[in-house]
Amino acid sequence: MSTPTPKQTTIEGPSDDDLARINSLLHRIGGQNVSWGAVNKLEVWLTETRLESERLASKRLLVATWVLAAATLALVLATVGLIVVAP
């Protein structure tokens, strides 16, 4: 049996639009006299990326939960049907 190869995921860095938006946000927070470094910009971008990832995972979990609930209801109805129909 062969070992499955892990799927590689590549994450693109922040786009120019992202950096402009983050710069605008940081300057609005700290004012024009505060100098923000690359680490601060990266932290904001990583936080946004993580929040978006968690939002998508939460949505997938919600859909999976509803599918499981529907499958459970179908099994309950099938069981009740078998009990009623059985002699």
Secondary structure, DSSP 4 states (H G I P E B T S, - for coil): -PPPPPPP-------HHHHHHHHHHHHHHH-TTPPP-HHHHHHHHHHHHHHHHHHHHHHHHHHHHHHHHHHHHHHHHHHHHHHHH--
